[in-house]
Amino acid sequence: MPRRWTREEEEKYRNELVDLYIGKNKSLRQVAGVLGIKEQTVFQRLVRLGINTAPYRKEHYLNKRTDVMIPGACSEDLAEFFGVMLGDGHISHFQVLVHLGTKEAEYAEHVRALISKLFHAPARIAVRRTGYRDVYLGSTLAAAWLFQNGLASNKVKAQVGMPRWIFSDWRYLRGFVRGFFDTDGSVYKLRFGIQIAFTNYSSPLLKDLQKVLSILKYTPSRISGPRIYITKRDEVSRFFREINPKNPKHRKRFKEFSHAPVG
């Protein structure tokens, strides 16, 4: 059973909560941060003092944000973002997230800037103990909009494909390929050249990607398991010029392999 408060303690706690929770309309988490106590302690004090909780009045109730705006028009940036999301993206009902590797710090900043630009709200980067990076935007509005536009929480289970609007403009196609390659692509050194590969376990998505590459005048391989390849030397070079991948790890490998001895 909790200790009984003194009159002075009760008055102090009441004044703090009336000021912060009611007057300044801060959330339980925000009040806890100001007072340096646990969120659960704030709730318990509200109950003991008979102060009604009103989460629906809080700015971020149900993770709703007032600073997020949905993209108003199709663009190459938006197509690139969809490519990123269909590569290494994840969506829950309250968050949009891109999971990146331990050596992708610079690319994580590019993705963060891209998301922030598209949704007019600051995306953030979290670094896990393992060194992996998560670029994320907490927003039920953004997540719901992406679900409505063909993305899914589990891309493989849903067997998603590309949104049809991306096929309407070659710039959108280029942007999508860039984002997808940056996240689900790789560069290999072959005995007589360089090969780039695209990997995904959604069959409709690979078929769409194969079609896109053909439209852009590349010669993609047949689908082999979860992969598609581009192997022709001139097409690989053109790919890095025209698609212009933003992930430094791909550019670095291409540069190294381009200057390596053949054979």
ZADO-1210 file (C-alpha; in nm, 4 decimals, padded with zeros to 6 digits):
<atoms>
<atom x="00.0000" y="00.0000" z="00.0000" code="MET" pos="1"/>
<atom x="00.1475" y="00.3423" z="-00.0953" code="PRO" pos="2"/>
<atom x="00.2596" y="00.5771" z="00.1797" code="ARG" pos="3"/>
<atom x="00.0138" y="00.8455" z="00.2830" code="ARG" pos="4"/>
<atom x="00.1173" y="01.1936" z="00.1638" code="TRP" pos="5"/>
<atom x="00.1611" y="01.4881" z="00.3922" code="THR" pos="6"/>
<atom x="-00.0586" y="01.7907" z="00.3254" code="ARG" pos="7"/>
<atom x="00.2384" y="01.9743" z="00.1783" code="GLU" pos="8"/>
<atom x="00.3208" y="01.6833" z="-00.0554" code="GLU" pos="9"/>
<atom x="-00.0379" y="01.6533" z="-00.1725" code="GLU" pos="10"/>
<atom x="-00.0566" y="02.0252" z="-00.2472" code="GLU" pos="11"/>
<atom x="00.2744" y="02.0163" z="-00.4308" code="LYS" pos="12"/>
<atom x="00.1768" y="01.7181" z="-00.6488" code="TYR" pos="13"/>
<atom x="-00.1639" y="01.8675" z="-00.7233" code="ARG" pos="14"/>
<atom x="-00.0175" y="02.2017" z="-00.8290" code="ASN" pos="15"/>
<atom x="00.2410" y="02.0314" z="-01.0513" code="GLU" pos="16"/>
<atom x="-00.0156" y="01.8149" z="-01.2299" code="LEU" pos="17"/>
<atom x="-00.2750" y="02.0893" z="-01.2660" code="VAL" pos="18"/>
<atom x="-00.0097" y="02.3115" z="-01.4212" code="ASP" pos="19"/>
<atom x="00.1526" y="02.0526" z="-01.6504" code="LEU" pos="20"/>
<atom x="-00.1204" y="01.8011" z="-01.7344" code="TYR" pos="21"/>
<atom x="-00.4208" y="02.0336" z="-01.7444" code="ILE" pos="22"/>
<atom x="-00.2898" y="02.3869" z="-01.7875" code="GLY" pos="23"/>
<atom x="-00.0100" y="02.3133" z="-02.0365" code="LYS" pos="24"/>
<atom x="-00.1900" y="02.0045" z="-02.1766" code="ASN" pos="25"/>
<atom x="00.1209" y="01.7850" z="-02.1634" code="LYS" pos="26"/>
<atom x="00.0966" y="01.4094" z="-02.2048" code="SER" pos="27"/>
<atom x="00.1781" y="01.1614" z="-01.9282" code="LEU" pos="28"/>
<atom x="00.5167" y="01.0990" z="-02.0908" code="ARG" pos="29"/>
<atom x="00.5927" y="01.4701" z="-02.1169" code="GLN" pos="30"/>
<atom x="00.4918" y="01.5312" z="-01.7545" code="VAL" pos="31"/>
<atom x="00.7102" y="01.2402" z="-01.6439" code="ALA" pos="32"/>
<atom x="01.0024" y="01.3907" z="-01.8337" code="GLY" pos="33"/>
<atom x="00.9593" y="01.7320" z="-01.6723" code="VAL" pos="34"/>
<atom x="00.9277" y="01.5895" z="-01.3200" code="LEU" pos="35"/>
<atom x="01.1929" y="01.3217" z="-01.3627" code="GLY" pos="36"/>
<atom x="00.9627" y="01.0375" z="-01.2598" code="ILE" pos="37"/>
<atom x="00.8077" y="00.7342" z="-01.4281" code="LYS" pos="38"/>
<atom x="00.5022" y="00.7672" z="-01.6506" code="GLU" pos="39"/>
<atom x="00.3222" y="00.5163" z="-01.4284" code="GLN" pos="40"/>
<atom x="00.3905" y="00.7352" z="-01.1240" code="THR" pos="41"/>
<atom x="00.2293" y="01.0335" z="-01.2970" code="VAL" pos="42"/>
<atom x="-00.0830" y="00.8267" z="-01.3687" code="PHE" pos="43"/>
<atom x="-00.0988" y="00.7000" z="-01.0101" code="GLN" pos="44"/>
<atom x="-00.0767" y="01.0543" z="-00.8755" code="ARG" pos="45"/>
<atom x="-00.3578" y="01.1687" z="-01.1048" code="LEU" pos="46"/>
<atom x="-00.5786" y="00.8870" z="-00.9771" code="VAL" pos="47"/>
<atom x="-00.4972" y="00.9506" z="-00.6091" code="ARG" pos="48"/>
<atom x="-00.5667" y="01.3217" z="-00.6502" code="LEU" pos="49"/>
<atom x="-00.8936" y="01.2620" z="-00.8340" code="GLY" pos="50"/>
<atom x="-00.7756" y="01.4421" z="-01.1485" code="ILE" pos="51"/>
<atom x="-00.9488" y="01.2936" z="-01.4540" code="ASN" pos="52"/>
<atom x="-00.7172" y="01.1745" z="-01.7308" code="THR" pos="53"/>
<atom x="-00.7971" y="01.3112" z="-02.0773" code="ALA" pos="54"/>
<atom x="-00.5660" y="01.1496" z="-02.3366" code="PRO" pos="55"/>
<atom x="-00.7954" y="01.2518" z="-02.6241" code="TYR" pos="56"/>
<atom x="-00.7080" y="01.6164" z="-02.5552" code="ARG" pos="57"/>
<atom x="-00.3364" y="01.5570" z="-02.6065" code="LYS" pos="58"/>
<atom x="-00.1667" y="01.6615" z="-02.9281" code="GLU" pos="59"/>
<atom x="-00.0222" y="01.3155" z="-02.9957" code="HIS" pos="60"/>
<atom x="-00.3209" y="01.1071" z="-02.8868" code="TYR" pos="61"/>
<atom x="-00.3116" y="00.7720" z="-03.0761" code="LEU" pos="62"/>
<atom x="00.0177" y="00.8915" z="-03.2257" code="ASN" pos="63"/>
<atom x="-00.1566" y="01.1536" z="-03.4364" code="LYS" pos="64"/>
<atom x="00.0812" y="01.4313" z="-03.5342" code="ARG" pos="65"/>
<atom x="-00.0142" y="01.7769" z="-03.6437" code="THR" pos="66"/>
<atom x="00.3101" y="01.8367" z="-03.8359" code="ASP" pos="67"/>
<atom x="00.2816" y="01.5509" z="-04.0883" code="VAL" pos="68"/>
<atom x="00.1560" y="01.6278" z="-04.4386" code="MET" pos="69"/>
<atom x="00.0745" y="01.3708" z="-04.7057" code="ILE" pos="70"/>
<atom x="00.2590" y="01.4241" z="-05.0390" code="PRO" pos="71"/>
<atom x="00.0318" y="01.6253" z="-05.2639" code="GLY" pos="72"/>
<atom x="00.1588" y="01.4986" z="-05.5997" code="ALA" pos="73"/>
<atom x="00.3590" y="01.2213" z="-05.7621" code="CYS" pos="74"/>
<atom x="00.7297" y="01.2918" z="-05.8002" code="SER" pos="75"/>
<atom x="01.0633" y="01.1219" z="-05.8583" code="GLU" pos="76"/>
<atom x="01.1405" y="01.1622" z="-05.4870" code="ASP" pos="77"/>
<atom x="00.8154" y="00.9880" z="-05.3935" code="LEU" pos="78"/>
<atom x="00.8879" y="00.7060" z="-05.6378" code="ALA" pos="79"/>
<atom x="01.2358" y="00.6669" z="-05.4844" code="GLU" pos="80"/>
<atom x="01.0782" y="00.6488" z="-05.1380" code="PHE" pos="81"/>
<atom x="00.8406" y="00.3731" z="-05.2531" code="PHE" pos="82"/>
<atom x="01.1428" y="00.1877" z="-05.3900" code="GLY" pos="83"/>
<atom x="01.3147" y="00.2205" z="-05.0520" code="VAL" pos="84"/>
<atom x="01.0036" y="00.1002" z="-04.8680" code="MET" pos="85"/>
<atom x="00.9577" y="-00.2005" z="-05.0967" code="LEU" pos="86"/>
<atom x="01.3233" y="-00.2804" z="-05.0387" code="GLY" pos="87"/>
<atom x="01.4036" y="-00.2417" z="-04.6692" code="ASP" pos="88"/>
<atom x="01.0917" y="-00.0635" z="-04.5448" code="GLY" pos="89"/>
<atom x="00.8501" y="-00.1713" z="-04.2727" code="HIS" pos="90"/>
<atom x="00.5117" y="-00.0266" z="-04.1743" code="ILE" pos="91"/>
<atom x="00.3035" y="-00.0682" z="-03.8614" code="SER" pos="92"/>
<atom x="-00.0208" y="00.1165" z="-03.7920" code="HIS" pos="93"/>
<atom x="00.1728" y="00.3946" z="-03.6172" code="PHE" pos="94"/>
<atom x="00.5182" y="00.4049" z="-03.7750" code="GLN" pos="95"/>
<atom x="00.7097" y="00.4071" z="-04.1042" code="VAL" pos="96"/>
<atom x="01.0579" y="00.2556" z="-04.0734" code="LEU" pos="97"/>
<atom x="01.3559" y="00.1724" z="-04.2953" code="VAL" pos="98"/>
<atom x="01.6047" y="-00.0786" z="-04.1544" code="HIS" pos="99"/>
<atom x="01.9644" y="-00.0272" z="-04.2711" code="LEU" pos="100"/>
<atom x="02.2996" y="-00.1908" z="-04.2077" code="GLY" pos="101"/>
<atom x="02.5954" y="-00.1086" z="-03.9892" code="THR" pos="102"/>
<atom x="02.7928" y="00.0538" z="-04.2735" code="LYS" pos="103"/>
<atom x="02.5142" y="00.2747" z="-04.4069" code="GLU" pos="104"/>
<atom x="02.5379" y="00.5823" z="-04.1841" code="ALA" pos="105"/>
<atom x="02.5645" y="00.8225" z="-04.4777" code="GLU" pos="106"/>
<atom x="02.2810" y="00.6584" z="-04.6674" code="TYR" pos="107"/>
<atom x="02.0647" y="00.6655" z="-04.3528" code="ALA" pos="108"/>
<atom x="02.0989" y="01.0449" z="-04.3575" code="GLU" pos="109"/>
<atom x="01.9835" y="01.0498" z="-04.7208" code="HIS" pos="110"/>
<atom x="01.6740" y="00.8433" z="-04.6341" code="VAL" pos="111"/>
<atom x="01.6012" y="01.0590" z="-04.3306" code="ARG" pos="112"/>
<atom x="01.6162" y="01.3739" z="-04.5454" code="ALA" pos="113"/>
<atom x="01.3980" y="01.2127" z="-04.8147" code="LEU" pos="114"/>
<atom x="01.1237" y="01.1153" z="-04.5675" code="ILE" pos="115"/>
<atom x="01.1368" y="01.4532" z="-04.3958" code="SER" pos="116"/>
<atom x="01.1029" y="01.6321" z="-04.7290" code="LYS" pos="117"/>
<atom x="00.8112" y="01.4216" z="-04.8497" code="LEU" pos="118"/>
<atom x="00.6052" y="01.4335" z="-04.5292" code="PHE" pos="119"/>
<atom x="00.7118" y="01.7804" z="-04.4094" code="HIS" pos="120"/>
<atom x="00.8043" y="01.6401" z="-04.0684" code="ALA" pos="121"/>
<atom x="01.1359" y="01.5400" z="-03.9115" code="PRO" pos="122"/>
<atom x="01.2231" y="01.1718" z="-03.9499" code="ALA" pos="123"/>
<atom x="01.4750" y="01.0316" z="-03.7028" code="ARG" pos="124"/>
<atom x="01.7584" y="00.7794" z="-03.6956" code="ILE" pos="125"/>
<atom x="01.8003" y="00.5251" z="-03.4169" code="ALA" pos="126"/>
<atom x="02.1225" y="00.3236" z="-03.3876" code="VAL" pos="127"/>
<atom x="02.0835" y="-00.0199" z="-03.2317" code="ARG" pos="128"/>
<atom x="02.3420" y="-00.1802" z="-03.0054" code="ARG" pos="129"/>
<atom x="02.4406" y="-00.3988" z="-03.2998" code="THR" pos="130"/>
<atom x="02.5187" y="-00.0898" z="-03.5082" code="GLY" pos="131"/>
<atom x="02.2213" y="-00.1309" z="-03.7406" code="TYR" pos="132"/>
<atom x="02.0278" y="00.1866" z="-03.8154" code="ARG" pos="133"/>
<atom x="01.6536" y="00.2484" z="-03.8241" code="ASP" pos="134"/>
<atom x="01.5230" y="00.5565" z="-04.0017" code="VAL" pos="135"/>
<atom x="01.1696" y="00.6178" z="-03.8796" code="TYR" pos="136"/>
<atom x="00.8730" y="00.8514" z="-03.8823" code="LEU" pos="137"/>
<atom x="00.6075" y="00.7986" z="-03.6152" code="GLY" pos="138"/>
<atom x="00.2746" y="00.8842" z="-03.7771" code="SER" pos="139"/>
<atom x="-00.0554" y="00.6979" z="-03.8033" code="THR" pos="140"/>
<atom x="-00.1517" y="00.9323" z="-04.0876" code="LEU" pos="141"/>
<atom x="00.1553" y="00.8500" z="-04.2998" code="ALA" pos="142"/>
<atom x="00.1237" y="00.4773" z="-04.2273" code="ALA" pos="143"/>
<atom x="-00.2456" y="00.4687" z="-04.3213" code="ALA" pos="144"/>
<atom x="-00.1754" y="00.6573" z="-04.6444" code="TRP" pos="145"/>
<atom x="00.0987" y="00.4135" z="-04.7432" code="LEU" pos="146"/>
<atom x="-00.1308" y="00.1171" z="-04.6738" code="PHE" pos="147"/>
<atom x="-00.3946" y="00.2798" z="-04.8955" code="GLN" pos="148"/>
<atom x="-00.1347" y="00.3144" z="-05.1727" code="ASN" pos="149"/>
<atom x="-00.0429" y="-00.0511" z="-05.1944" code="GLY" pos="150"/>
<atom x="00.2244" y="-00.1090" z="-04.9288" code="LEU" pos="151"/>
<atom x="00.1881" y="-00.3786" z="-04.6633" code="ALA" pos="152"/>
<atom x="00.3285" y="-00.4715" z="-04.3236" code="SER" pos="153"/>
<atom x="00.4585" y="-00.8009" z="-04.4629" code="ASN" pos="154"/>
<atom x="00.5632" y="-00.7500" z="-04.8263" code="LYS" pos="155"/>
<atom x="00.6436" y="-01.1162" z="-04.8871" code="VAL" pos="156"/>
<atom x="00.3227" y="-01.2542" z="-04.7390" code="LYS" pos="157"/>
<atom x="00.1136" y="-00.9950" z="-04.9251" code="ALA" pos="158"/>
<atom x="00.3161" y="-01.0463" z="-05.2472" code="GLN" pos="159"/>
<atom x="00.3013" y="-00.6769" z="-05.3285" code="VAL" pos="160"/>
<atom x="00.3910" y="-00.5177" z="-05.6601" code="GLY" pos="161"/>
<atom x="00.4788" y="-00.1658" z="-05.7689" code="MET" pos="162"/>
<atom x="00.2139" y="00.1078" z="-05.7465" code="PRO" pos="163"/>
<atom x="00.0756" y="00.1623" z="-06.0980" code="ARG" pos="164"/>
<atom x="00.1290" y="00.5391" z="-06.0960" code="TRP" pos="165"/>
<atom x="00.5052" y="00.4847" z="-06.1096" code="ILE" pos="166"/>
<atom x="00.4697" y="00.3501" z="-06.4654" code="PHE" pos="167"/>
<atom x="00.3279" y="00.6834" z="-06.5865" code="SER" pos="168"/>
<atom x="00.6615" y="00.8702" z="-06.6123" code="ASP" pos="169"/>
<atom x="01.0168" y="00.7572" z="-06.6855" code="TRP" pos="170"/>
<atom x="01.1430" y="00.9823" z="-06.4046" code="ARG" pos="171"/>
<atom x="00.9267" y="00.7913" z="-06.1572" code="TYR" pos="172"/>
<atom x="01.0637" y="00.4643" z="-06.2940" code="LEU" pos="173"/>
<atom x="01.4190" y="00.5889" z="-06.2502" code="ARG" pos="174"/>
<atom x="01.3476" y="00.7063" z="-05.8957" code="GLY" pos="175"/>
<atom x="01.1859" y="00.3777" z="-05.7972" code="PHE" pos="176"/>
<atom x="01.4754" y="00.1717" z="-05.9321" code="VAL" pos="177"/>
<atom x="01.7203" y="00.3960" z="-05.7453" code="ARG" pos="178"/>
<atom x="01.5470" y="00.3511" z="-05.4105" code="GLY" pos="179"/>
<atom x="01.4972" y="-00.0210" z="-05.4592" code="PHE" pos="180"/>
<atom x="01.8562" y="-00.0842" z="-05.5667" code="PHE" pos="181"/>
<atom x="01.9964" y="00.1264" z="-05.2824" code="ASP" pos="182"/>
<atom x="01.8197" y="-00.0989" z="-05.0304" code="THR" pos="183"/>
<atom x="01.7781" y="-00.4403" z="-05.1963" code="ASP" pos="184"/>
<atom x="02.0552" y="-00.4264" z="-05.4561" code="GLY" pos="185"/>
<atom x="02.4147" y="-00.5446" z="-05.4662" code="SER" pos="186"/>
<atom x="02.7258" y="-00.5209" z="-05.6854" code="VAL" pos="187"/>
<atom x="02.9485" y="-00.8183" z="-05.7669" code="TYR" pos="188"/>
<atom x="03.2844" y="-00.8607" z="-05.9374" code="LYS" pos="189"/>
<atom x="03.2777" y="-01.1241" z="-06.2073" code="LEU" pos="190"/>
<atom x="03.5784" y="-01.2731" z="-06.3830" code="ARG" pos="191"/>
<atom x="03.5130" y="-01.0668" z="-06.6950" code="PHE" pos="192"/>
<atom x="03.3134" y="-00.7739" z="-06.5634" code="GLY" pos="193"/>
<atom x="03.0683" y="-00.6456" z="-06.3044" code="ILE" pos="194"/>
<atom x="02.7187" y="-00.7634" z="-06.2218" code="GLN" pos="195"/>
<atom x="02.4421" y="-00.5864" z="-06.0326" code="ILE" pos="196"/>
<atom x="02.1602" y="-00.7785" z="-05.8671" code="ALA" pos="197"/>
<atom x="01.8182" y="-00.6962" z="-05.7250" code="PHE" pos="198"/>
<atom x="01.6843" y="-00.9260" z="-05.4528" code="THR" pos="199"/>
<atom x="01.3283" y="-00.9571" z="-05.3247" code="ASN" pos="200"/>
<atom x="01.0979" y="-01.2404" z="-05.2244" code="TYR" pos="201"/>
<atom x="00.7817" y="-01.0880" z="-05.3718" code="SER" pos="202"/>
<atom x="00.7310" y="-01.2401" z="-05.7166" code="SER" pos="203"/>
<atom x="00.4991" y="-00.9629" z="-05.8491" code="PRO" pos="204"/>
<atom x="00.7521" y="-00.7028" z="-05.7446" code="LEU" pos="205"/>
<atom x="01.0357" y="-00.8767" z="-05.9302" code="LEU" pos="206"/>
<atom x="00.8182" y="-00.9071" z="-06.2407" code="LYS" pos="207"/>
<atom x="00.7354" y="-00.5358" z="-06.2218" code="ASP" pos="208"/>
<atom x="01.1024" y="-00.4517" z="-06.1765" code="LEU" pos="209"/>
<atom x="01.1956" y="-00.6633" z="-06.4769" code="GLN" pos="210"/>
<atom x="00.9403" y="-00.4689" z="-06.6823" code="LYS" pos="211"/>
<atom x="01.0690" y="-00.1338" z="-06.5562" code="VAL" pos="212"/>
<atom x="01.4299" y="-00.2155" z="-06.6425" code="LEU" pos="213"/>
<atom x="01.3230" y="-00.3148" z="-06.9932" code="SER" pos="214"/>
<atom x="01.1331" y="00.0128" z="-07.0359" code="ILE" pos="215"/>
<atom x="01.4499" y="00.1970" z="-06.9308" code="LEU" pos="216"/>
<atom x="01.6394" y="00.0105" z="-07.2073" code="LYS" pos="217"/>
<atom x="01.8305" y="-00.2326" z="-06.9873" code="TYR" pos="218"/>
<atom x="01.8511" y="-00.6069" z="-07.0431" code="THR" pos="219"/>
<atom x="01.7519" y="-00.7716" z="-06.7154" code="PRO" pos="220"/>
<atom x="01.8003" y="-01.1425" z="-06.6705" code="SER" pos="221"/>
<atom x="01.5196" y="-01.3857" z="-06.6155" code="ARG" pos="222"/>
<atom x="01.4021" y="-01.4093" z="-06.2566" code="ILE" pos="223"/>
<atom x="01.6311" y="-01.6546" z="-06.0792" code="SER" pos="224"/>
<atom x="01.4926" y="-01.7431" z="-05.7372" code="GLY" pos="225"/>
<atom x="01.4531" y="-01.4085" z="-05.5596" code="PRO" pos="226"/>
<atom x="01.6883" y="-01.2175" z="-05.7953" code="ARG" pos="227"/>
<atom x="01.7228" y="-01.0282" z="-06.1213" code="ILE" pos="228"/>
<atom x="02.0609" y="-00.9385" z="-06.2713" code="TYR" pos="229"/>
<atom x="02.2110" y="-00.6853" z="-06.5108" code="ILE" pos="230"/>
<atom x="02.5418" y="-00.8114" z="-06.6454" code="THR" pos="231"/>
<atom x="02.6226" y="-00.6329" z="-06.9721" code="LYS" pos="232"/>
<atom x="02.9243" y="-00.4134" z="-06.9052" code="ARG" pos="233"/>
<atom x="02.7962" y="-00.1023" z="-07.0854" code="ASP" pos="234"/>
<atom x="02.4561" y="-00.1311" z="-06.9151" code="GLU" pos="235"/>
<atom x="02.6112" y="-00.1596" z="-06.5688" code="VAL" pos="236"/>
<atom x="02.8117" y="00.1571" z="-06.6323" code="SER" pos="237"/>
<atom x="02.5065" y="00.3357" z="-06.7721" code="ARG" pos="238"/>
<atom x="02.3042" y="00.2255" z="-06.4713" code="PHE" pos="239"/>
<atom x="02.5393" y="00.4055" z="-06.2331" code="PHE" pos="240"/>
<atom x="02.5333" y="00.7179" z="-06.4522" code="ARG" pos="241"/>
<atom x="02.1601" y="00.7365" z="-06.5200" code="GLU" pos="242"/>
<atom x="01.9989" y="00.5806" z="-06.2127" code="ILE" pos="243"/>
<atom x="02.2642" y="00.7418" z="-05.9917" code="ASN" pos="244"/>
<atom x="02.2368" y="00.5252" z="-05.6755" code="PRO" pos="245"/>
<atom x="02.2628" y="00.7236" z="-05.3526" code="LYS" pos="246"/>
<atom x="02.3960" y="00.4467" z="-05.1296" code="ASN" pos="247"/>
<atom x="02.7730" y="00.5035" z="-05.0978" code="PRO" pos="248"/>
<atom x="02.8453" y="00.1335" z="-05.0427" code="LYS" pos="249"/>
<atom x="02.7217" y="00.0537" z="-05.3956" code="HIS" pos="250"/>
<atom x="02.9099" y="00.3424" z="-05.5560" code="ARG" pos="251"/>
<atom x="03.2279" y="00.2432" z="-05.3737" code="LYS" pos="252"/>
<atom x="03.2090" y="-00.1203" z="-05.4848" code="ARG" pos="253"/>
<atom x="03.1361" y="-00.0201" z="-05.8443" code="PHE" pos="254"/>
<atom x="03.4350" y="00.2152" z="-05.8475" code="LYS" pos="255"/>
<atom x="03.6660" y="-00.0471" z="-05.6986" code="GLU" pos="256"/>
<atom x="03.5546" y="-00.3174" z="-05.9408" code="PHE" pos="257"/>
<atom x="03.5740" y="-00.0821" z="-06.2398" code="SER" pos="258"/>
<atom x="03.9441" y="-00.0269" z="-06.1763" code="HIS" pos="259"/>
<atom x="04.0225" y="-00.3880" z="-06.0898" code="ALA" pos="260"/>
<atom x="04.2150" y="-00.6033" z="-06.3419" code="PRO" pos="261"/>
<atom x="03.9959" y="-00.8166" z="-06.5670" code="VAL" pos="262"/>
<atom x="04.0227" y="-01.1960" z="-06.5365" code="GLY" pos="263"/>
</atoms>
